[in-house]
Amino acid sequence: MATEKTLAAQRVIEEALAGPGEPCVTSSFQAECVVLVHMLAARRPRIPVLFLDTGYHFAETYAYRDRIAALLGLNVVNLLPRQTVPRQEGQFGILYQTAPSRCCEMRKVEPLFAALEAYDTWFTALRRDQSPTRANLKGTDAFSLPSGKSLLKVSPLADWTAADVWAYLKRHGIPVLPLYGRGYTSIGCEPCTQLPFDPDNPRSGRWGGQKLECGIHIQPR
């Protein structure tokens, strides 16, 4: 039986899908992302699911992406950076060690913002309780790309907690990324993902504590 939060999220999704233009959803295939794509696929089965294929993901993440895509019949669109990992490292060195924000810019932000030019509504699985940087997250908001194009950014799970996410997955019998079983609470690229050192901040294991965001959710100036 659907909870009040599930019904509210579904209403947000239905309202956004009823609007004009083309929708998409970004997914890193973490727990909340899978909840969102499960809801969206029930209403728009072929909605593009944009996955930032940085080349640095855990092997478990790639395997899980393919498993969930097959299970839910997802239309996954893998977004690739302009340079392969070997070419980038050959030219710039190991950026995730020396300049992690530049690495994220090249392998996440630039490919995503280029891809978003084709869409008008962008669904995300962001939640307010994920980190202090997301505490003021709006359920719907305008987002302008560097080109000036404006999209509607929709976060139907904004007021969900981690417990809500896990309860939904359990209720629907959806398997989770095995890395959670090893203690990870926020999972990105393998070199920049460690176990959380702050139990009150699930994202504290990202980038060695140097930052909390890769940049894709930060409004370009």
Sequence and secondary structure as in RCSB ss.txt:
>XXXX:A:sequence
MATEKTLAAQRVIEEALAGPGEPCVTSSFQAECVVLVHMLAARRPRIPVLFLDTGYHFAETYAYRDRIAALLGLN
VVNLLPRQTVPRQEGQFGILYQTAPSRCCEMRKVEPLFAALEAYDTWFTALRRDQSPTRANLKGTDAFSLPSGKS
LLKVSPLADWTAADVWAYLKRHGIPVLPLYGRGYTSIGCEPCTQLPFDPDNPRSGRWGGQKLECGIHIQPR
>XXXX:A:secstr
   HHHHHHHHHHHHHHTSSS EEEE   SHHHHHHHHHHHHH TT EEEEE  S B HHHHHHHHHHHHHHT E
EEEE  SS HHHHHHHH  HHHH HHHHHIIIIIHHHHHHHTT SEEE    GGG GGGTT  SEEEEE TTS E
EEEE TTTT  HHHHHHHHHHTT    GGGGGT SS  BGGGB   S TT TTTTBGGGT S  STTS   
